[in-house]
Amino acid sequence: VQLQASGGGLVQAGGSLRLSCVASGNSVSISVMGWYRQAPGKQRELVATIAVGGSTNYADSVKGRFTISRDNAKNTVYLQMNSLKPEDTAVYYCNAVQTPRLKVYWGQGTQLTVSS
């Protein structure tokens, strides 16, 4: 499975941006897809995940501002980010978990910079 993320960039605080991640290759049986982020000097952290059935999970820091969605037919996961804050600045990584072995795949990361 290969994950290709896109959509990062530079945005002002309060602005919006949407990230996309397309899974290709042997993408059958991908159960959970999600987004993680890593800011300079910090550990990678969960942003949001979405299961194949649509159930979602969000980090407290993004609840109410970010929305994760998924198009199973296109093997694509999206992250709509609104009301962006400078502390959202990070490299955002797409993630996918494939059943039944729960193998984890990572995309290459896309940089989001939020200016104050």
TITOR-270890 format. One record per residue (C-alpha): x, y, z; chain; residue number from 1; residue in one letter. Coordinates in Angstrom, 2 decimals, decimal comma, padded with zeros to 5 digits, m for minus. Each point is the difference from the previous one (the first is absolute). Layout:
residues N
+---------+---------+---------+---+-----+---+
|      c1 |      c2 |      c3 | c |   k | r |
+---------+---------+---------+---+-----+---+
|       X |       Y |       Z | A | NUM | A |
...
+---------+---------+---------+---+-----+---+
This chain:
residues 116
+---------+---------+---------+---+-----+---+
|      c1 |      c2 |      c3 | c |   k | r |
+---------+---------+---------+---+-----+---+
|  000,00 |  000,00 |  000,00 | A |   1 | V |
|  001,27 |  003,43 | m000,93 | A |   2 | Q |
| m001,43 |  003,17 |  001,52 | A |   3 | L |
|  000,32 |  003,31 | m001,79 | A |   4 | Q |
| m000,90 |  003,06 |  002,05 | A |   5 | A |
| m000,57 |  003,46 | m001,40 | A |   6 | S |
| m001,50 |  003,35 |  000,86 | A |   7 | G |
|  002,41 |  001,48 |  002,50 | A |   8 | G |
|  001,23 |  003,55 | m000,22 | A |   9 | G |
|  000,20 |  003,36 |  001,69 | A |  10 | L |
| m003,17 |  001,53 |  001,43 | A |  11 | V |
| m000,79 |  002,83 |  002,38 | A |  12 | Q |
| m001,46 | m000,64 |  003,41 | A |  13 | A |
| m003,74 | m000,39 | m000,22 | A |  14 | G |
|  000,21 | m001,36 | m003,51 | A |  15 | G |
| m000,94 | m003,37 | m001,43 | A |  16 | S |
|  001,69 | m002,72 | m001,97 | A |  17 | L |
| m000,84 | m003,53 | m001,12 | A |  18 | R |
|  002,44 | m002,87 | m000,09 | A |  19 | L |
| m000,51 | m003,05 | m002,19 | A |  20 | S |
|  001,60 | m003,41 |  000,06 | A |  21 | C |
| m000,43 | m002,66 | m002,67 | A |  22 | V |
|  000,77 | m003,64 |  000,64 | A |  23 | A |
|  001,21 | m002,07 | m002,93 | A |  24 | S |
|  001,40 | m003,43 | m000,56 | A |  25 | G |
| m001,49 | m002,83 |  002,01 | A |  26 | N |
| m002,46 |  002,29 |  001,75 | A |  27 | S |
| m002,65 | m002,63 |  000,51 | A |  28 | V |
| m000,96 | m000,58 |  003,64 | A |  29 | S |
|  001,23 |  003,33 |  001,29 | A |  30 | I |
| m001,99 |  000,37 |  003,19 | A |  31 | S |
|  001,07 |  003,24 |  001,63 | A |  32 | V |
|  001,48 |  003,07 | m001,63 | A |  33 | M |
|  001,17 |  003,04 |  001,82 | A |  34 | G |
|  002,18 |  003,01 |  000,39 | A |  35 | W |
|  002,84 |  000,58 |  002,39 | A |  36 | Y |
|  002,27 |  003,01 |  000,36 | A |  37 | R |
|  003,46 |  000,76 |  001,25 | A |  38 | Q |
|  001,15 |  003,46 |  000,95 | A |  39 | A |
|  003,70 |  000,86 |  000,28 | A |  40 | P |
|  001,48 | m001,46 |  003,15 | A |  41 | G |
| m003,16 | m001,89 |  000,87 | A |  42 | K |
| m001,22 | m003,54 | m000,34 | A |  43 | Q |
| m002,41 | m001,05 | m002,68 | A |  44 | R |
| m003,56 |  000,26 |  001,27 | A |  45 | E |
| m003,43 | m001,13 | m001,06 | A |  46 | L |
| m002,18 |  002,57 | m001,71 | A |  47 | V |
| m002,98 | m002,03 | m001,17 | A |  48 | A |
| m000,95 | m003,45 | m001,20 | A |  49 | T |
| m002,93 | m001,43 | m001,90 | A |  50 | I |
| m001,06 | m003,61 | m000,32 | A |  51 | A |
| m001,32 | m001,56 | m003,18 | A |  52 | V |
| m003,51 |  000,23 |  001,44 | A |  53 | G |
|  000,38 |  003,70 |  000,68 | A |  54 | G |
|  000,59 |  000,19 |  003,74 | A |  55 | S |
|  002,46 |  002,73 |  000,88 | A |  56 | T |
|  002,40 |  000,92 |  002,75 | A |  57 | N |
|  001,62 |  003,39 |  000,60 | A |  58 | Y |
|  002,70 |  001,43 |  002,15 | A |  59 | A |
| m001,45 |  002,43 |  002,53 | A |  60 | D |
|  002,09 |  002,81 | m001,45 | A |  61 | S |
| m001,78 | m000,18 | m003,37 | A |  62 | V |
| m003,56 | m000,92 |  000,98 | A |  63 | K |
| m002,47 |  002,43 | m001,47 | A |  64 | G |
|  002,54 |  001,37 | m002,46 | A |  65 | R |
|  001,13 | m002,97 | m002,07 | A |  66 | F |
| m002,15 | m002,52 | m001,84 | A |  67 | T |
|  001,23 | m003,30 | m001,35 | A |  68 | I |
| m001,87 | m001,71 | m002,81 | A |  69 | S |
|  000,53 | m002,88 | m002,30 | A |  70 | R |
| m000,96 | m001,13 | m003,49 | A |  71 | D |
|  000,37 | m003,77 |  000,05 | A |  72 | N |
| m000,61 | m000,31 | m003,73 | A |  73 | A |
|  002,97 |  002,27 | m000,66 | A |  74 | K |
|  002,13 | m001,32 |  002,89 | A |  75 | N |
|  000,39 |  003,59 |  001,08 | A |  76 | T |
| m000,10 |  001,66 |  003,40 | A |  77 | V |
| m000,41 |  003,73 |  000,51 | A |  78 | Y |
|  000,68 |  002,35 |  002,86 | A |  79 | L |
| m001,89 |  003,28 | m000,10 | A |  80 | Q |
|  001,71 |  002,44 |  002,32 | A |  81 | M |
| m001,78 |  003,19 |  001,05 | A |  82 | N |
|  000,85 |  002,74 |  002,48 | A |  83 | S |
|  003,65 | m000,86 | m000,31 | A |  84 | L |
|  002,39 |  001,07 |  002,73 | A |  85 | K |
|  003,78 |  000,46 | m000,04 | A |  86 | P |
|  000,28 | m003,02 |  002,29 | A |  87 | E |
| m001,45 | m002,13 | m002,81 | A |  88 | D |
|  003,25 |  000,52 | m001,88 | A |  89 | T |
|  001,54 | m003,41 | m000,62 | A |  90 | A |
|  000,70 | m002,65 | m002,57 | A |  91 | V |
| m003,21 | m001,95 | m000,49 | A |  92 | Y |
|  000,24 | m003,70 | m000,74 | A |  93 | Y |
| m002,65 | m002,23 | m001,48 | A |  94 | C |
| m000,37 | m003,42 |  001,57 | A |  95 | N |
| m001,82 | m003,19 | m000,95 | A |  96 | A |
| m000,53 | m003,28 |  001,80 | A |  97 | V |
| m000,61 | m003,12 | m002,04 | A |  98 | Q |
| m001,79 | m003,05 |  001,31 | A |  99 | T |
|  000,24 | m002,77 |  000,91 | A | 100 | P |
|  003,63 |  000,38 |  001,06 | A | 101 | R |
| m000,45 |  003,62 |  001,13 | A | 102 | L |
|  002,94 |  001,08 | m002,09 | A | 103 | K |
|  000,60 |  003,73 |  000,20 | A | 104 | V |
|  000,98 |  002,19 | m002,92 | A | 105 | Y |
|  001,16 |  003,62 | m000,01 | A | 106 | W |
| m000,03 |  002,68 | m002,64 | A | 107 | G |
|  002,89 |  002,35 | m000,66 | A | 108 | Q |
| m001,36 |  002,96 |  001,94 | A | 109 | G |
| m001,17 |  003,41 | m001,06 | A | 110 | T |
|  001,01 |  003,24 |  001,70 | A | 111 | Q |
| m002,58 |  002,35 |  001,48 | A | 112 | L |
|  001,16 |  003,38 |  001,21 | A | 113 | T |
| m002,42 |  002,35 |  001,72 | A | 114 | V |
|  001,20 |  003,56 |  000,35 | A | 115 | S |
| m001,21 |  002,27 |  002,78 | A | 116 | S |
+---------+---------+---------+---+-----+---+
